[in-house]
């Protein structure tokens, strides 16, 4: 009976080693096929487009309101709201 168990353990170890080798080969193949680009999420190009539009929109807002922000002097009430109220 102990011989059966020993064979069983050896078979399991051999099977595990084979599975690890297969996983490593798959990982290498996936990295080789990915090349320099790598894995890109399907929504990444959309996020890049949204980011670029936000940058352009922010630049347009800065250009439009730059003179208004230079002339604006914050009132005491506006700055006091930024400070924590400690009582």
FIGUDREN-468260 format. One record per atom (N, C-alpha, C): residue number from 1; residue in one letter; atom name; x, y, z. Coordinates in pm, 1 decimal. Layout:
+------+------+------+----------+----------+----------+
! resi ! resn ! name !        u !        v !        w !
+------+------+------+----------+----------+----------+
!  NUM !    A !   CA !        X !        Y !        Z !
...
+------+------+------+----------+----------+----------+
// end
This chain:
+------+------+------+----------+----------+----------+
! resi ! resn ! name !        u !        v !        w !
+------+------+------+----------+----------+----------+
!    1 !    X !    N !     81.6 !   -118.5 !      0.0 !
!    1 !    X !   CA !      0.0 !      0.0 !      0.0 !
!    1 !    X !    C !     86.1 !    125.1 !      0.0 !
!    2 !    X !    N !    196.2 !    125.0 !     72.5 !
!    2 !    X !   CA !    282.9 !    242.6 !     76.6 !
!    2 !    X !    C !    348.1 !    267.2 !    -59.2 !
!    3 !    X !    N !    371.3 !    160.2 !   -136.4 !
!    3 !    X !   CA !    429.3 !    176.2 !   -269.7 !
!    3 !    X !    C !    333.1 !    250.4 !   -360.4 !
!    4 !    X !    N !    203.0 !    221.7 !   -348.2 !
!    4 !    X !   CA !    103.9 !    291.6 !   -428.2 !
!    4 !    X !    C !    104.7 !    440.9 !   -396.3 !
!    5 !    X !    N !    111.1 !    474.8 !   -271.3 !
!    5 !    X !   CA !    113.6 !    614.3 !   -231.3 !
!    5 !    X !    C !    239.3 !    684.0 !   -282.5 !
!    6 !    X !    N !    353.0 !    617.8 !   -276.0 !
!    6 !    X !   CA !    477.3 !    676.4 !   -324.7 !
!    6 !    X !    C !    469.3 !    702.6 !   -474.1 !
!    7 !    X !    N !    415.3 !    608.9 !   -549.2 !
!    7 !    X !   CA !    397.9 !    628.2 !   -693.1 !
!    7 !    X !    C !    300.5 !    742.9 !   -720.2 !
!    8 !    X !    N !    198.0 !    750.1 !   -640.1 !
!    8 !    X !   CA !     98.5 !    854.7 !   -655.6 !
!    8 !    X !    C !    162.0 !    992.8 !   -633.1 !
!    9 !    X !    N !    243.7 !   1003.9 !   -530.6 !
!    9 !    X !   CA !    312.1 !   1131.0 !   -501.2 !
!    9 !    X !    C !    408.9 !   1165.6 !   -614.2 !
!   10 !    X !    N !    483.0 !   1069.3 !   -661.1 !
!   10 !    X !   CA !    576.9 !   1094.5 !   -771.1 !
!   10 !    X !    C !    503.6 !   1137.4 !   -897.6 !
!   11 !    X !    N !    391.1 !   1072.5 !   -925.5 !
!   11 !    X !   CA !    311.3 !   1111.1 !  -1042.2 !
!   11 !    X !    C !    259.8 !   1254.8 !  -1027.8 !
!   12 !    X !    N !    214.3 !   1290.5 !   -908.1 !
!   12 !    X !   CA !    165.5 !   1426.3 !   -885.3 !
!   12 !    X !    C !    276.9 !   1530.0 !   -902.3 !
!   13 !    X !    N !    395.6 !   1497.1 !   -852.9 !
!   13 !    X !   CA !    509.1 !   1589.0 !   -868.3 !
!   13 !    X !    C !    546.2 !   1606.9 !  -1015.7 !
!   14 !    X !    N !    543.6 !   1497.0 !  -1090.6 !
!   14 !    X !   CA !    575.0 !   1504.7 !  -1233.1 !
!   14 !    X !    C !    468.6 !   1586.7 !  -1306.9 !
!   15 !    X !    N !    342.1 !   1564.9 !  -1271.9 !
!   15 !    X !   CA !    233.1 !   1639.7 !  -1334.9 !
!   15 !    X !    C !    245.8 !   1789.0 !  -1302.9 !
!   16 !    X !    N !    277.2 !   1821.0 !  -1178.8 !
!   16 !    X !   CA !    292.6 !   1961.5 !  -1138.8 !
!   16 !    X !    C !    408.1 !   2027.3 !  -1214.0 !
!   17 !    X !    N !    519.4 !   1958.6 !  -1226.6 !
!   17 !    X !   CA !    634.5 !   2013.6 !  -1299.2 !
!   17 !    X !    C !    598.7 !   2037.8 !  -1445.8 !
!   18 !    X !    N !    524.4 !   1945.4 !  -1506.3 !
!   18 !    X !   CA !    482.6 !   1962.4 !  -1645.8 !
!   18 !    X !    C !    388.8 !   2082.5 !  -1660.5 !
!   19 !    X !    N !    295.8 !   2099.5 !  -1567.4 !
!   19 !    X !   CA !    202.5 !   2213.2 !  -1573.0 !
!   19 !    X !    C !    277.4 !   2346.2 !  -1556.1 !
!   20 !    X !    N !    377.1 !   2349.7 !  -1469.3 !
!   20 !    X !   CA !    456.4 !   2471.0 !  -1451.0 !
!   20 !    X !    C !    534.9 !   2505.2 !  -1577.7 !
!   21 !    X !    N !    588.2 !   2401.4 !  -1644.6 !
!   21 !    X !   CA !    659.6 !   2424.7 !  -1769.9 !
!   21 !    X !    C !    565.5 !   2477.2 !  -1877.6 !
!   22 !    X !    N !    446.2 !   2422.2 !  -1885.1 !
!   22 !    X !   CA !    349.3 !   2469.7 !  -1983.6 !
!   22 !    X !    C !    310.8 !   2616.2 !  -1957.1 !
!   23 !    X !    N !    288.3 !   2646.9 !  -1830.5 !
!   23 !    X !   CA !    251.4 !   2784.8 !  -1795.5 !
!   23 !    X !    C !    364.0 !   2881.5 !  -1830.4 !
!   24 !    X !    N !    486.4 !   2839.6 !  -1806.1 !
!   24 !    X !   CA !    600.8 !   2926.0 !  -1838.7 !
!   24 !    X !    C !    613.7 !   2945.5 !  -1990.2 !
!   25 !    X !    N !    593.4 !   2839.3 !  -2067.1 !
!   25 !    X !   CA !    598.6 !   2852.5 !  -2213.2 !
!   25 !    X !    C !    488.4 !   2944.6 !  -2263.8 !
!   26 !    X !    N !    367.6 !   2932.9 !  -2207.0 !
!   26 !    X !   CA !    257.7 !   3022.7 !  -2246.5 !
!   26 !    X !    C !    290.1 !   3167.9 !  -2213.5 !
!   27 !    X !    N !    347.3 !   3189.9 !  -2096.8 !
!   27 !    X !   CA !    384.5 !   3325.0 !  -2055.9 !
!   27 !    X !    C !    488.9 !   3383.5 !  -2151.9 !
!   28 !    X !    N !    589.6 !   3304.4 !  -2186.7 !
!   28 !    X !   CA !    691.4 !   3351.0 !  -2281.5 !
!   28 !    X !    C !    629.8 !   3380.1 !  -2418.2 !
!   29 !    X !    N !    540.6 !   3292.7 !  -2462.7 !
!   29 !    X !   CA !    476.2 !   3313.7 !  -2592.9 !
!   29 !    X !    C !    392.5 !   3441.5 !  -2591.6 !
!   30 !    X !    N !    319.0 !   3463.7 !  -2483.0 !
!   30 !    X !   CA !    236.3 !   3584.1 !  -2472.3 !
!   30 !    X !    C !    323.8 !   3710.4 !  -2473.8 !
!   31 !    X !    N !    435.9 !   3707.7 !  -2403.4 !
!   31 !    X !   CA !    526.9 !   3822.5 !  -2402.4 !
!   31 !    X !    C !    589.8 !   3844.9 !  -2539.8 !
!   32 !    X !    N !    623.0 !   3735.6 !  -2608.2 !
!   32 !    X !   CA !    683.5 !   3748.4 !  -2740.8 !
!   32 !    X !    C !    584.2 !   3804.5 !  -2841.0 !
!   33 !    X !    N !    458.3 !   3761.1 !  -2832.2 !
!   33 !    X !   CA !    357.5 !   3810.4 !  -2924.8 !
!   33 !    X !    C !    318.4 !   3955.0 !  -2894.1 !
!   34 !    X !    N !    328.6 !   3994.2 !  -2769.3 !
!   34 !    X !   CA !    290.9 !   4130.5 !  -2731.3 !
!   34 !    X !    C !    390.1 !   4231.6 !  -2786.7 !
!   35 !    X !    N !    515.7 !   4194.0 !  -2795.0 !
!   35 !    X !   CA !    617.5 !   4285.0 !  -2848.2 !
!   35 !    X !    C !    634.4 !   4407.5 !  -2760.6 !
!   36 !    X !    N !    668.0 !   4518.9 !  -2821.9 !
!   36 !    X !   CA !    692.2 !   4641.4 !  -2746.8 !
!   36 !    X !    C !    562.3 !   4705.6 !  -2700.0 !
!   37 !    X !    N !    456.9 !   4684.7 !  -2770.3 !
!   37 !    X !   CA !    329.9 !   4750.1 !  -2737.4 !
!   37 !    X !    C !    271.0 !   4697.9 !  -2607.2 !
!   38 !    X !    N !    284.7 !   4570.7 !  -2581.9 !
!   38 !    X !   CA !    228.6 !   4513.2 !  -2460.7 !
!   38 !    X !    C !     78.5 !   4499.7 !  -2469.9 !
!   39 !    X !    N !     18.2 !   4465.0 !  -2359.2 !
!   39 !    X !   CA !   -126.8 !   4450.2 !  -2356.3 !
!   39 !    X !    C !   -189.8 !   4585.3 !  -2328.8 !
!   40 !    X !    N !   -279.6 !   4624.9 !  -2414.3 !
!   40 !    X !   CA !   -348.2 !   4752.5 !  -2400.2 !
!   40 !    X !    C !   -495.6 !   4722.9 !  -2376.6 !
!   41 !    X !    N !   -548.6 !   4784.5 !  -2272.7 !
!   41 !    X !   CA !   -690.4 !   4765.6 !  -2244.7 !
!   41 !    X !    C !   -772.0 !   4825.5 !  -2359.6 !
!   42 !    X !    N !   -887.6 !   4768.8 !  -2384.7 !
!   42 !    X !   CA !   -968.0 !   4813.0 !  -2498.2 !
!   42 !    X !    C !  -1014.3 !   4956.4 !  -2483.9 !
!   43 !    X !    N !  -1022.6 !   5007.4 !  -2362.2 !
!   43 !    X !   CA !  -1069.6 !   5143.8 !  -2340.8 !
!   43 !    X !    C !   -955.7 !   5245.1 !  -2333.4 !
!   44 !    X !    N !   -832.0 !   5202.9 !  -2341.4 !
!   44 !    X !   CA !   -717.8 !   5294.2 !  -2330.6 !
!   44 !    X !    C !   -719.7 !   5403.0 !  -2438.5 !
!   45 !    X !    N !   -744.8 !   5371.1 !  -2565.8 !
!   45 !    X !   CA !   -749.2 !   5478.2 !  -2666.0 !
!   45 !    X !    C !   -859.2 !   5579.8 !  -2639.2 !
!   46 !    X !    N !   -970.9 !   5535.0 !  -2584.7 !
!   46 !    X !   CA !  -1080.0 !   5627.8 !  -2551.6 !
!   46 !    X !    C !  -1035.9 !   5721.8 !  -2440.3 !
!   47 !    X !    N !   -969.6 !   5667.5 !  -2339.1 !
!   47 !    X !   CA !   -921.7 !   5751.2 !  -2229.2 !
!   47 !    X !    C !   -817.1 !   5851.1 !  -2275.7 !
!   48 !    X !    N !   -732.9 !   5812.3 !  -2369.3 !
!   48 !    X !   CA !   -634.6 !   5905.6 !  -2424.2 !
!   48 !    X !    C !   -705.5 !   6019.6 !  -2495.9 !
!   49 !    X !    N !   -807.3 !   5987.3 !  -2574.7 !
!   49 !    X !   CA !   -884.1 !   6090.6 !  -2644.4 !
!   49 !    X !    C !   -953.5 !   6185.4 !  -2548.2 !
!   50 !    X !    N !  -1013.8 !   6129.8 !  -2443.1 !
!   50 !    X !   CA !  -1080.6 !   6213.9 !  -2343.6 !
!   50 !    X !    C !   -979.0 !   6303.8 !  -2274.3 !
!   51 !    X !    N !   -865.3 !   6249.2 !  -2239.6 !
!   51 !    X !   CA !   -761.0 !   6328.6 !  -2174.9 !
!   51 !    X !    C !   -712.0 !   6442.2 !  -2262.9 !
!   52 !    X !    N !   -691.2 !   6413.0 !  -2390.8 !
!   52 !    X !   CA !   -645.7 !   6517.9 !  -2482.9 !
!   52 !    X !    C !   -750.1 !   6627.6 !  -2498.6 !
!   53 !    X !    N !   -877.0 !   6589.4 !  -2502.9 !
!   53 !    X !   CA !   -983.1 !   6690.8 !  -2513.5 !
!   53 !    X !    C !   -992.2 !   6774.2 !  -2387.7 !
!   54 !    X !    N !   -972.0 !   6712.8 !  -2270.8 !
!   54 !    X !   CA !   -974.0 !   6788.5 !  -2145.6 !
!   54 !    X !    C !   -858.7 !   6888.5 !  -2140.0 !
!   55 !    X !    N !   -742.7 !   6848.4 !  -2189.4 !
!   55 !    X !   CA !   -627.3 !   6939.4 !  -2192.7 !
!   55 !    X !    C !   -657.0 !   7056.9 !  -2284.5 !
!   56 !    X !    N !   -711.4 !   7028.8 !  -2402.7 !
!   56 !    X !   CA !   -743.5 !   7136.4 !  -2496.5 !
!   56 !    X !    C !   -850.3 !   7228.9 !  -2438.3 !
!   57 !    X !    N !   -949.7 !   7172.6 !  -2372.4 !
!   57 !    X !   CA !  -1056.1 !   7251.9 !  -2312.2 !
!   57 !    X !    C !  -1000.1 !   7339.6 !  -2200.1 !
!   58 !    X !    N !   -912.3 !   7283.9 !  -2117.0 !
!   58 !    X !   CA !   -849.8 !   7360.6 !  -2009.2 !
!   58 !    X !    C !   -764.7 !   7474.8 !  -2063.1 !
!   59 !    X !    N !   -690.1 !   7448.3 !  -2171.0 !
!   59 !    X !   CA !   -608.6 !   7553.6 !  -2231.1 !
!   59 !    X !    C !   -696.8 !   7664.2 !  -2287.8 !
!   60 !    X !    N !   -808.3 !   7625.5 !  -2349.5 !
!   60 !    X !   CA !   -899.2 !   7727.2 !  -2404.0 !
!   60 !    X !    C !   -961.3 !   7809.9 !  -2292.0 !
!   61 !    X !    N !   -997.3 !   7747.9 !  -2181.4 !
!   61 !    X !   CA !  -1052.9 !   7821.3 !  -2067.7 !
!   61 !    X !    C !   -949.0 !   7915.6 !  -2006.7 !
!   62 !    X !    N !   -825.4 !   7869.9 !  -1996.7 !
!   62 !    X !   CA !   -719.5 !   7956.3 !  -1943.8 !
!   62 !    X !    C !   -697.7 !   8075.7 !  -2034.5 !
!   63 !    X !    N !   -696.2 !   8052.5 !  -2165.0 !
!   63 !    X !   CA !   -676.7 !   8163.1 !  -2258.9 !
!   63 !    X !    C !   -794.2 !   8260.0 !  -2252.3 !
!   64 !    X !    N !   -912.5 !   8207.6 !  -2236.3 !
!   64 !    X !   CA !  -1031.9 !   8291.6 !  -2235.0 !
!   64 !    X !    C !  -1042.6 !   8375.5 !  -2107.9 !
!   65 !    X !    N !  -1009.2 !   8316.6 !  -1994.8 !
!   65 !    X !   CA !  -1029.4 !   8384.0 !  -1867.8 !
!   65 !    X !    C !   -899.5 !   8425.0 !  -1798.2 !
!   66 !    X !    N !   -788.4 !   8424.7 !  -1867.0 !
!   66 !    X !   CA !   -661.3 !   8460.2 !  -1804.8 !
!   66 !    X !    C !   -663.6 !   8603.2 !  -1753.7 !
!   67 !    X !    N !   -714.9 !   8696.5 !  -1832.5 !
!   67 !    X !   CA !   -717.2 !   8836.0 !  -1788.7 !
!   67 !    X !    C !   -811.1 !   8853.3 !  -1669.9 !
!   68 !    X !    N !   -919.9 !   8781.0 !  -1665.1 !
!   68 !    X !   CA !  -1014.2 !   8791.1 !  -1553.1 !
!   68 !    X !    C !   -951.1 !   8738.8 !  -1424.9 !
!   69 !    X !    N !   -872.3 !   8632.5 !  -1433.1 !
!   69 !    X !   CA !   -811.7 !   8577.5 !  -1312.5 !
!   69 !    X !    C !   -698.7 !   8666.4 !  -1261.4 !
!   70 !    X !    N !   -631.0 !   8738.4 !  -1350.6 !
!   70 !    X !   CA !   -524.7 !   8830.0 !  -1307.1 !
!   70 !    X !    C !   -583.8 !   8951.8 !  -1236.8 !
!   71 !    X !    N !   -700.7 !   8995.8 !  -1278.0 !
!   71 !    X !   CA !   -763.0 !   9113.5 !  -1219.9 !
!   71 !    X !    C !   -836.2 !   9080.7 !  -1090.6 !
!   72 !    X !    N !   -871.1 !   8956.9 !  -1070.4 !
!   72 !    X !   CA !   -952.3 !   8918.2 !   -955.2 !
!   72 !    X !    C !   -866.9 !   8915.4 !   -829.3 !
!   73 !    X !    N !   -910.3 !   8984.8 !   -727.9 !
!   73 !    X !   CA !   -846.1 !   8980.2 !   -597.2 !
!   73 !    X !    C !   -942.5 !   8909.1 !   -502.6 !
!   74 !    X !    N !   -900.1 !   8801.3 !   -439.5 !
!   74 !    X !   CA !   -991.7 !   8729.3 !   -352.2 !
!   74 !    X !    C !  -1034.9 !   8815.1 !   -233.6 !
!   75 !    X !    N !  -1161.4 !   8807.5 !   -203.2 !
!   75 !    X !   CA !  -1213.9 !   8877.9 !    -87.0 !
!   75 !    X !    C !  -1185.3 !   8795.7 !     37.6 !
!   76 !    X !    N !  -1190.4 !   8859.0 !    151.8 !
!   76 !    X !   CA !  -1160.8 !   8789.6 !    276.7 !
!   76 !    X !    C !  -1254.5 !   8671.6 !    297.3 !
!   77 !    X !    N !  -1380.2 !   8685.0 !    262.4 !
!   77 !    X !   CA !  -1476.6 !   8576.7 !    281.6 !
!   77 !    X !    C !  -1440.1 !   8453.6 !    199.0 !
!   78 !    X !    N !  -1385.4 !   8476.0 !     79.0 !
!   78 !    X !   CA !  -1348.2 !   8362.3 !     -6.0 !
!   78 !    X !    C !  -1230.5 !   8286.1 !     52.3 !
!   79 !    X !    N !  -1132.7 !   8357.3 !    106.2 !
!   79 !    X !   CA !  -1016.3 !   8287.9 !    161.5 !
!   79 !    X !    C !  -1048.2 !   8224.3 !    295.4 !
!   80 !    X !    N !  -1138.8 !   8284.3 !    371.9 !
!   80 !    X !   CA !  -1171.1 !   8226.2 !    501.1 !
!   80 !    X !    C !  -1243.7 !   8093.5 !    486.2 !
!   81 !    X !    N !  -1312.6 !   8074.0 !    375.5 !
!   81 !    X !   CA !  -1380.9 !   7945.3 !    353.3 !
!   81 !    X !    C !  -1282.5 !   7833.4 !    330.5 !
!   82 !    X !    N !  -1161.9 !   7868.2 !    285.1 !
!   82 !    X !   CA !  -1062.8 !   7764.9 !    256.5 !
!   82 !    X !    C !   -994.7 !   7716.7 !    383.7 !
!   83 !    X !    N !   -997.3 !   7797.1 !    487.9 !
!   83 !    X !   CA !   -931.5 !   7760.0 !    612.9 !
!   83 !    X !    C !  -1027.2 !   7676.7 !    698.3 !
!   84 !    X !    N !   -973.8 !   7576.7 !    766.8 !
!   84 !    X !   CA !  -1062.5 !   7492.3 !    849.5 !
!   84 !    X !    C !  -1119.2 !   7572.4 !    965.7 !
!   85 !    X !    N !  -1239.2 !   7542.9 !    999.8 !
!   85 !    X !   CA !  -1306.0 !   7609.6 !   1110.6 !
!   85 !    X !    C !  -1277.2 !   7530.3 !   1237.2 !
!   86 !    X !    N !  -1190.8 !   7582.7 !   1322.1 !
!   86 !    X !   CA !  -1150.9 !   7512.8 !   1444.3 !
!   86 !    X !    C !  -1217.1 !   7583.0 !   1561.6 !
!   87 !    X !    N !  -1312.8 !   7520.8 !   1619.0 !
!   87 !    X !   CA !  -1382.6 !   7577.4 !   1735.7 !
!   87 !    X !    C !  -1406.4 !   7471.7 !   1837.2 !
+------+------+------+----------+----------+----------+
// end
